[in-house]
Amino acid sequence: MRKIQMVDLKSQYDKIKDTVNASIQEVLDTTTYINGPLVHEFQKDLEAYLGVKHVIPCANGTDALQIAMMGLDLKPGDEVITADFTFAATVEVIALLQLTPVLVDVDIVNMNISIEAIKKAITPKTKAIVPVHLFGRAANMEAIMAIAKEHNLYVIEDNAQAIGANCKFSDGTKKKAGTIGHVASTSFFPSKNLGCYGDGGAIFTNDDDLAHKIRGIVNHGMYVRYHHDVVGVNSRLDSIQAGVLKAKLPFLDEYGKARQNAARKYSVAFEGHKNIIAPSICDICDCHVFHQYTLRIIDGDRNGLMEHLLAKGIPCAIYYPIPLHSQKAYADARYKEEDFPVTNQLVKEVISLPMHTELDDEQIKFITDSVLEYFN
């Protein structure tokens, strides 16, 4: 059996190395390291794939989220609602811009931001909602957009983990995650479903004026060299990373199917187990592309299971062990523990198993057998 890895980027690379290497060599030959042709080609390819008018590449996913908020002209003190159960980058940029983070609980089934919690958190100071498509599962964007329309709020999708996922609406239509809100951000960190070989990110929007502003922000606020029209930052996707992403983008749906197939095999093995709640898989709408495959361990020792798996050479991880409202940097007297019952439960239950495009049946069987062995 091949060595089990949390993410097997080497095996993935081996399958497409000629195309990737040719893209990198093109950059080296032309020395167009910054803002070269491959950046623009990848941008156009991704716009076509997503069905979105504007993709603005940038240096990383955290920058993408910050720049998206900068483009909306949010003011210090404006309240921004987001999920308590996610990676810190989501709330980090809100705080950096001197906005007021409003953390709310998540849904017990899909682990995404709770619709009811959003409704309860809205005040006259609320200006935006940031849903996070956690672990690759699309949040309930139809409900979120309805709330935003009712209260005249911006929606900023944090799509760092769910590129390629579909959101299905009640009228039967489907849209890609990251193309529904007023603006969205994504990350191309190497372990993402569409990852480069360094740092990278992008902002998506269908708003022409917002796209124009963001294009200035990512480049020091310049549209004409040395003319700084808006306050900006230095955040650009370099050409080598764009070349890698351009080579990998045609495989993104294939990668998503491979992850879904692996997830399905995991879930079949765990079906009906009294101590294990596996994520559901929707074959109709592809709403989950499994950036992570995350179990909930019920009435069992999650940490003991983790030690058991690691001892057998099976990597695993806890995303995320500490709620954002309990983090020192984001602690606030406004938050009460009773406001976060689901998040406080999940951080004690979740464990993520290896998930990537190269998992084979032998590896999946060894992993699932090892998990089940722990409970016997």
C-alpha positions in Angstrom: 0.0 0.0 0.0 1.2 3.5 -0.8 2.0 5.8 2.1 -1.2 7.5 3.2 -1.0 11.3 3.2 -3.5 14.0 4.3 -3.0 15.6 0.8 -1.0 13.8 -1.9 0.2 16.6 -4.1 3.1 14.7 -5.5 1.0 11.9 -7.1 -1.4 14.6 -8.5 1.5 16.5 -10.0 3.0 13.3 -11.6 -0.2 13.0 -13.7 0.0 16.5 -15.1 3.7 17.3 -14.8 4.3 17.8 -18.5 1.6 20.5 -18.8 2.6 22.1 -15.5 6.3 22.1 -16.4 5.6 23.6 -19.8 3.6 26.5 -18.2 6.4 27.2 -15.7 9.0 27.0 -18.5 7.1 29.5 -20.5 7.3 32.0 -17.7 11.1 31.3 -17.3 11.7 31.7 -21.0 9.7 35.0 -21.3 10.8 36.3 -17.9 7.2 37.7 -17.4 7.2 36.9 -13.7 4.7 39.5 -12.6 1.3 40.1 -14.4 2.4 38.1 -17.4 0.2 36.6 -20.1 -0.5 33.4 -18.1 -2.1 35.5 -15.3 -4.6 37.0 -17.8 -5.2 33.7 -19.5 -5.9 32.0 -16.2 -8.2 34.8 -15.2 -10.2 34.4 -18.4 -10.3 30.6 -18.0 -11.6 30.9 -14.5 -14.2 33.5 -15.4 -15.5 31.1 -18.0 -15.5 28.1 -15.7 -17.4 29.9 -12.9 -19.7 31.9 -15.1 -18.7 35.1 -13.4 -18.0 38.4 -15.1 -14.8 39.3 -13.2 -12.0 37.4 -11.6 -9.3 39.5 -10.1 -6.2 37.4 -9.1 -4.2 38.4 -6.0 -1.4 37.1 -3.8 -3.4 34.8 -1.4 -6.8 34.0 0.0 -6.6 36.2 3.1 -5.7 39.2 0.9 -8.6 38.3 -1.3 -11.0 38.5 1.5 -9.6 41.8 2.8 -9.5 43.4 -0.6 -13.1 42.4 -1.2 -14.1 44.2 2.0 -12.0 47.2 1.1 -13.8 47.4 -2.2 -17.2 47.8 -0.5 -16.2 50.9 1.4 -17.1 49.5 4.8 -16.4 51.9 7.6 -14.7 51.4 11.0 -17.3 50.1 13.4 -19.6 48.6 10.8 -20.7 45.1 11.9 -19.9 42.1 9.8 -21.6 38.8 10.6 -19.7 35.6 10.1 -19.4 32.0 11.4 -17.7 31.2 14.7 -16.6 27.8 13.4 -14.0 28.4 10.7 -10.4 29.4 10.2 -9.3 32.6 11.7 -8.5 34.4 8.4 -12.2 35.1 8.0 -12.5 37.2 11.2 -8.9 38.4 11.0 -9.5 40.7 8.0 -12.6 42.1 9.6 -10.6 43.1 12.6 -7.7 44.4 10.5 -10.0 46.8 8.7 -11.4 48.0 12.1 -14.8 46.6 11.4 -16.7 44.9 14.1 -16.8 41.1 13.9 -20.1 39.5 14.9 -19.5 35.8 15.4 -22.6 33.5 15.2 -23.2 29.8 15.6 -23.4 27.3 12.8 -25.8 24.6 11.7 -25.3 21.1 13.3 -25.9 19.2 10.0 -23.8 21.1 7.4 -21.5 23.0 9.8 -22.1 26.2 7.8 -23.3 29.5 9.2 -26.8 29.2 10.9 -29.5 31.1 9.0 -31.4 31.7 12.3 -28.3 32.9 14.0 -27.8 35.5 11.2 -31.3 36.8 11.6 -30.9 37.2 15.4 -27.5 39.0 15.0 -28.6 41.8 12.7 -28.6 45.3 14.1 -28.8 48.8 12.6 -24.9 48.7 12.4 -24.9 45.5 10.4 -23.5 46.0 6.9 -22.4 42.6 5.6 -22.6 38.9 6.0 -19.6 36.6 5.3 -20.8 33.0 4.8 -17.9 30.5 4.7 -18.4 27.4 2.5 -16.8 25.2 5.1 -15.0 22.0 4.2 -16.2 22.3 0.6 -19.9 22.3 1.3 -21.9 25.3 -0.1 -23.7 27.4 2.5 -27.5 28.1 2.1 -26.9 31.0 -0.2 -30.6 31.3 -1.2 -31.6 32.0 2.4 -28.6 34.3 3.0 -29.2 36.4 -0.1 -32.9 36.8 0.9 -31.8 38.1 4.3 -29.3 40.4 2.7 -31.9 41.8 0.3 -34.4 42.4 3.2 -31.9 44.3 5.3 -29.8 45.9 2.5 -26.6 44.1 3.4 -23.6 43.0 1.4 -22.8 39.3 1.1 -19.1 38.4 0.8 -18.6 34.7 0.1 -15.5 33.1 1.7 -15.0 30.4 -0.9 -11.5 29.4 0.1 -12.6 25.7 0.6 -15.3 25.2 -2.0 -14.3 26.2 -5.5 -16.2 24.0 -7.9 -19.1 23.4 -5.6 -22.7 24.2 -6.8 -25.4 26.0 -5.0 -28.9 24.7 -5.9 -31.9 27.1 -5.7 -35.5 26.3 -5.1 -36.4 27.1 -8.7 -34.0 24.3 -9.8 -31.2 26.6 -11.0 -27.6 26.1 -9.9 -24.7 28.5 -9.5 -21.1 28.0 -8.6 -20.2 28.8 -5.0 -18.5 32.2 -5.0 -20.6 33.7 -7.8 -23.8 34.5 -5.8 -22.9 37.2 -3.3 -21.9 40.7 -4.1 -18.3 39.6 -4.1 -16.3 36.5 -3.1 -12.8 35.4 -2.3 -10.9 32.2 -2.8 -7.5 30.7 -1.9 -5.2 28.8 -4.2 -3.1 27.5 -1.3 -1.4 24.2 -2.4 -3.8 21.9 -0.5 -7.0 23.5 -1.9 -9.1 21.7 -4.4 -7.6 24.1 -7.0 -4.2 24.8 -5.6 -1.0 26.3 -6.9 2.6 25.6 -5.8 2.9 28.6 -3.4 0.5 31.2 -2.3 -2.3 32.6 -4.5 -5.9 33.9 -4.3 -8.6 35.7 -6.3 -11.7 37.8 -5.9 -14.9 37.2 -7.9 -17.7 39.6 -8.7 -20.4 40.4 -11.3 -20.4 44.1 -10.4 -18.4 46.1 -13.0 -17.8 49.1 -10.8 -16.6 47.0 -7.9 -14.3 45.0 -10.1 -12.8 48.2 -11.4 -12.1 49.4 -7.9 -10.7 46.1 -6.8 -8.3 46.0 -9.7 -6.9 49.3 -8.5 -6.7 48.1 -4.8 -4.6 45.0 -5.6 -2.0 47.2 -7.4 -1.2 50.0 -4.9 -4.4 51.8 -5.9 -3.1 52.4 -9.4 -4.8 52.2 -12.8 -2.2 54.4 -14.5 1.4 53.9 -13.2 2.3 56.3 -10.4 -1.3 57.6 -10.3 -2.8 56.4 -7.0 -6.5 56.8 -7.2 -7.6 54.7 -4.3 -5.9 53.4 -1.2 -4.4 50.0 -2.2 -2.2 47.1 -1.3 0.4 45.1 -3.1 -1.2 41.8 -3.8 -0.6 40.1 -7.1 -0.7 36.5 -8.3 2.7 35.8 -9.8 2.9 34.3 -13.3 4.4 30.9 -12.3 1.5 30.3 -9.9 -0.9 31.4 -12.6 0.7 28.9 -15.0 0.2 26.1 -12.5 -3.4 27.0 -11.9 -4.1 27.3 -15.7 -2.7 23.8 -16.1 -4.8 22.4 -13.3 -8.1 24.2 -13.9 -9.3 21.8 -16.7 -9.1 19.0 -14.1 -11.0 20.7 -11.3 -14.4 18.9 -12.0 -12.5 15.6 -12.2 -10.8 16.4 -8.9 -14.1 17.2 -7.4 -15.6 13.8 -8.6 -12.6 12.0 -7.2 -13.0 13.6 -3.8 -16.8 12.8 -3.8 -16.1 9.2 -4.8 -13.6 8.8 -1.9 -16.1 10.5 0.5 -18.9 8.1 -0.7 -16.7 5.1 0.1 -15.8 6.5 3.5 -19.4 7.2 4.3 -20.7 3.7 3.2 -18.2 2.1 5.6 -19.4 4.2 8.5 -23.1 4.1 7.7 -25.2 3.3 10.8 -22.4 3.3 13.3 -23.6 4.6 16.6 -20.5 6.7 17.3 -19.9 8.2 13.9 -21.8 10.8 12.0 -20.4 11.1 8.4 -21.0 14.0 6.1 -23.9 13.6 3.6 -23.3 13.5 -0.1 -25.7 15.1 -2.5 -25.5 13.4 -6.0 -28.0 15.9 -7.5 -26.4 19.3 -7.0 -22.7 18.7 -6.2 -23.0 21.1 -3.3 -20.1 19.4 -1.5 -16.6 19.0 -3.1 -14.9 17.7 0.0 -12.0 20.0 0.7 -12.1 18.1 3.9 -13.8 14.8 4.9 -14.9 15.6 8.5 -16.5 13.1 10.8 -18.3 13.8 14.1 -17.5 11.4 16.9 -20.5 10.9 19.2 -20.3 9.5 22.7 -16.7 8.5 22.0 -13.1 9.7 22.6 -12.3 11.8 19.5 -8.8 12.5 20.8 -8.2 8.8 21.5 -9.3 8.0 17.9 -6.8 10.5 16.6 -4.0 9.0 18.6 -5.0 5.5 17.3 -5.0 6.6 13.7 -1.7 8.4 14.0 -0.1 5.3 15.6 -1.1 3.3 12.5 0.4 5.9 10.2 -2.8 7.5 9.2 -2.7 11.3 9.2 -5.7 13.1 10.5 -6.5 16.6 11.8 -9.0 18.6 13.9 -10.5 21.5 12.0 -11.0 23.5 14.3 -10.1 22.8 17.9 -10.9 26.3 19.4 -13.9 28.4 18.5 -13.1 31.9 17.2 -15.1 33.5 20.1 -12.7 31.7 22.5 -9.5 32.9 20.8 -7.6 35.5 22.7 -7.4 37.9 19.7 -11.1 37.9 19.1 -12.6 37.5 22.6 -15.3 40.0 23.3 -17.6 40.6 26.3 -20.6 40.5 23.9 -20.2 36.8 23.4 -21.9 34.3 25.7 -21.2 30.6 25.7 -24.9 29.9 25.4 -24.9 31.7 22.0 -22.6 29.0 20.5 -24.0 25.6 21.5 -23.3 23.9 18.1 -19.8 25.3 17.7 -18.9 24.3 21.2 -20.1 20.8 20.5 -18.4 20.5 17.1 -15.0 21.4 18.4 -15.1 18.4 20.7 -16.4 16.0 18.0 -14.9 16.7 14.6 -12.0 14.8 13.1 -10.9 15.0 9.4 -9.6 12.0 7.5 -7.2 12.1 4.5 -8.9 13.6 1.5 -7.4 14.2 -1.9 -7.7 13.2 -5.5 -5.3 10.3 -5.3 -6.9 8.2 -2.6 -7.2 4.5 -3.7 -9.5 1.8 -2.5 -6.8 0.0 -0.6 -6.0 3.2 1.4 -9.6 4.0 2.0 -10.3 0.4 3.3 -7.3 0.6 5.6 -8.4 4.0 7.0 -12.0 3.0 7.5 -11.1 -0.4 9.0 -8.8 1.4 11.4 -11.5 3.9 12.5 -14.0 1.1 13.1 -11.4 -1.0 14.9 -11.0 1.7 17.5 -14.7 1.4 18.5 -14.7 -2.4 18.7 
